[in-house]
């Protein structure tokens, strides 16, 4: 009986831990080879943190949040544009023939949205209602190549580090309208 109770307690602890578990909050870049010449990119980034590391690395997080949340929007948008420009200069993707691919066409958040995110984070930090982590912003991008891509080399902005990189070529299949069941192979 005692072993049963101990086992039950251990199982309960694991059950509670699994309910409270969540995905690791880290910068992440996912590259999906859609066809031989087309990459889809998904980037999850703590943009305010990466922006601070790019534009004002000597400022503390609190000082950066205070300064950039109080900026007039046109000035903030100018700084945000400079940050994106720096990131694009630091980004380099080359195919297996060592030919640089075009810069991705990214869909970044607008300046007003990003400045509001910084204001909310600053208020949470000041009031002590900060959560364990800042929500990451999802940014999508596309890259096309004139040549077939079998492999690639990637250089990223240092302010995105550490960065988890996930890359794959998915298996795709059409499901005819007459089929009700699709067999998936992993």
Secondary structure as UniProt FT lines:
FT   HELIX           2..20
FT   STRAND          27..35
FT   TURN            36..37
FT   STRAND          38..45
FT   HELIX           47..55
FT   TURN            57..58
FT   HELIX           61..70
FT   HELIX           73..90
FT   STRAND          92..95
FT   TURN            96..97
FT   STRAND          105..107
FT   HELIX           111..127
FT   STRAND          137..144
FT   STRAND          152..155
FT   HELIX           158..160
FT   STRAND          163..168
FT   TURN            177..178
//
